[in-house]
Amino acid sequence: MEVLSIYELPFQTVFLMFLIFSFVGWVSEVIYVGILSEHKFVNRGFLHGPICPIYGFGGVVILLLPKVLYSTWIPLFFCSMILCTCVEYFASWILEKMFHTLWWDYSHYKVNLNGRVCLVNSVLFGIMGVVTIHFVMPLVMYFMNWYGERRIAITSHILGGVLAFDILLTIKSLVDYNMAIEKIKSFKDNLKSMYGQEEWFKSSTIGEMLESVKERAKIEKDRFSQGFIDNLETVLQEHKKVDVLIRKFPTLTSKVYHDEIAHLRVKIKETIKEKIKH
């Protein structure tokens, strides 16, 4: 069956294709990152549902290519490679600007660009582009024709509503993440300014800072108010708000919040160990 470009398809059909590509990308991420690398199930991607939107955008972007490329192999490979790499780089850049965090980091690969994209992934994008146009899209087009315009319209409206709700939940999670990590940073800076010159204060890591102040508060009860101790306990528990996000993105890094993220990772590992013991 002939593969149509994005300009020849109704919006609702393109939207369902976007969801299909996003779901396939999610499955690939779960298998590769979760099962093969970490040997456990990890719900990859920002959203709560089983989709990775960046793969959906990548799949749809490939359909922006001129139709003359659809029948080729090598030109299609390189165009898909370049286009999808640009999508991944832009997504990484805009997310870092919004949250001061690099959600995925390819710095450990020999050939990479600012840790946002790497040659290995770019080659995979090229292969996926060829596979998508030559093998996947004919099947998707056949399915869409069989499914019918009316059912496509109904399904796209239902899934669109579900996706919108999921996006709202995700935005809340990202806001919680930003607030939690900023709170830890602010509290750390305050502790340094107040107790940095005292011998008992340990400042090599955030965890040590918090624990040393907590221990000192037990000795000098008159010096530390109950409100201060309660605030300290709250900061120690902030990792619970970002637990899911940090587990989803094991290579997450930040120039601004490097120490804070390291602290959160430690607290999450401690929580996991405690659960295993019990």
HELIX and SHEET records of a PDB file:
HELIX    1   1 ILE A    6  GLU A    8  5                                   3    
HELIX    2   2 PHE A   11  GLU A   29  1                                  19    
HELIX    3   3 VAL A   30  SER A   37  3                                   8    
HELIX    4   4 PRO A   53  ILE A   62  1                                  10    
HELIX    5   5 LYS A   67  LEU A   69  5                                   3    
HELIX    6   6 ILE A   74  PHE A   99  1                                  26    
HELIX    7   7 LEU A  119  VAL A  131  1                                  13    
HELIX    8   8 THR A  132  VAL A  136  3                                   5    
HELIX    9   9 MET A  137  TYR A  147  1                                  11    
HELIX   10  10 GLU A  149  TYR A  195  1                                  47    
HELIX   11  11 ILE A  206  ILE A  219  1                                  14    
HELIX   12  12 GLN A  226  LEU A  236  1                                  11    
HELIX   13  13 HIS A  239  LYS A  248  1                                  10    
HELIX   14  14 HIS A  258  LYS A  277  1                                  20    
SHEET    1   A 2 ASN A 112  LEU A 113  0                                        
SHEET    2   A 2 VAL A 117  CYS A 118 -1                                        
END                                                                             
